[in-house]
């Protein structure tokens, strides 16, 4: 990975005498370095793609992390807040970053990361005196000046410093490949293990168990990644066994304050027990941890019972079940959370999750119906989603909720099976209004999903050129090498419709089509572009044939060749398959 360590540009007093030396020289002899700005994170490097996309991803992480702050108790809450400060800094929100780090230093005066981070912010603000005081504080807490801190105290502070740094790695940006994510998760585990080694028996048992729980969830994520590999069973067994043992260790706690963590741990144990069927032999950790006779459903039931009177924990469980595809269970848990706390202002998360589930079920049924395997989806689910989102928007309007509401209105406005047919223009207008509200939020115009949905609404209203412009913008916001070609598919269809309306002078539309394909070939893998052109020909054969004639008449042969290549390659593939079948000896 590219080395991108950013050093604090301040001076540190020498351990003896009046001379000074740069902190970088001191770092060479340190076992660990406090603070987050030197960590090998993409956040601390120059963007690999457009700066706007980096800012978008950072902003979205900041928004989602604020919702998770309530979930962390004890010392790990400072890990979340230090990370929020890091994100604020990289969004040029320096006042916010300063306030976050200062508040941690005030509440937890021994927090090494907060003091180091605050010093970095002051250095950025050219406040050398304040920055130097932070460095002196870090030096004092680390015991770099003899006799100022006990060895036990410095080891405890070091362990907590490392655990907070471990927390950051899974939240890095631009983790576009599984290998990148795997690298960050592994780095986090390394730091958690170092923290446990530093702290040893000096760290309170309950605090260590909170680290065990974080490590267990990382092992579960690694297990998810590794099981797609060719040697999956061999590679993932270690992750599986370590994760389950750490969950067992988490469950040893009997303190009431850890009831929420207990519930989540039991939920993850149920998930792990479901996965045991994916191994040729039962993983030994199941027997070692005493789960041989345990059933996943009973574990889920235990989790739900433990959280039955806690709306916040129930919401976390609902999200887990939602991500696992257990939509009915997730809906039931949302209903439990709303029975405990029905006020939207205090429990908006439950309404949000329930609305997402309703939409997910509708879209799932819609796809099944399109394939001819089911009836028309129940549009009542759209009504239920709208009601839940209305409650959320009345107390907590935000970018994502406006975008989700626009999606609900979009599906209300189109035919249940043919999305190209407008059945309720009022609903589509409401979708456009929701999108306009979403666009008022910071960096909202950098979300491809928003522009795609806006383009689809405009296409329904017969505004082909405006729709095409939206799809172009969405395609520009995809990272180079992206495999999501939704924007390209929509753009091709919009430009084809624009061409069909072009009358005697289709030049404008054909020019845009040619430019569209050229840009697509720069942004997406070549085979995906060919697949989209082939799909366009297959679904709009007559229109594409007419387009090809117009392109030939105007001498635009490059695009015609691309269109013909997709057809010819398909026909040749069919012939080859037929020949192979004809000469088969079986």
Buried (B, 14 or more C-beta within 10 A) or exposed (E): EEEBBBBBBBBBBEEEEEEEEEBEEBBEEEEBBBBBBBBBBBBBBEBBBBEBBBBBBBBBBBBEBEEEEEBBBEBBBBBBBBBBBBBBBBBEBBEBBBBBBBBBBEEBEBBBBBBBBBBBBBBBBEBEEBBBBBBBBBBEBBBBBEEEBEEEBBBBBBBBBBBBBBBBBBBBBBBBEEEBBBBBBEBBBEBBBBBBEBBEEEBEEBBBBBBBBBBBBBBBBBBBBBBEEEEBBEBBBBBBBBBBBBBBBBBEBEEEEBBBBBBBBBBBBBBBBBBBEEBEEEBEBBEEBEBEEBEBEBBBEBBBEBBBEBBBBBBBBBBBBBEBEBBEBBBBBBBBBBEBBEEBEEBBBBBBBBBBBBBBBBBBBBEEBBEEEEEEBBEEBBEBBBBBBBBBBEEBBBBBBBBBBBBBBBBBBBEBEEBEEBEBEEBBBBBBBBBEBBBEBEBBBBBBBBBBBBBBBBBBBEBBBBBBBBBBBBBBBBBEEBEBBBBBBBBBBBBBBBBBEBEEEBEEBBEBBBEBBBBBBEBBEEEBBBBBBBBBBEEBEEBBEBBBEBBEEEEBEEBBEBBBEBBEEBEEEEEEEEEEEEEEEE
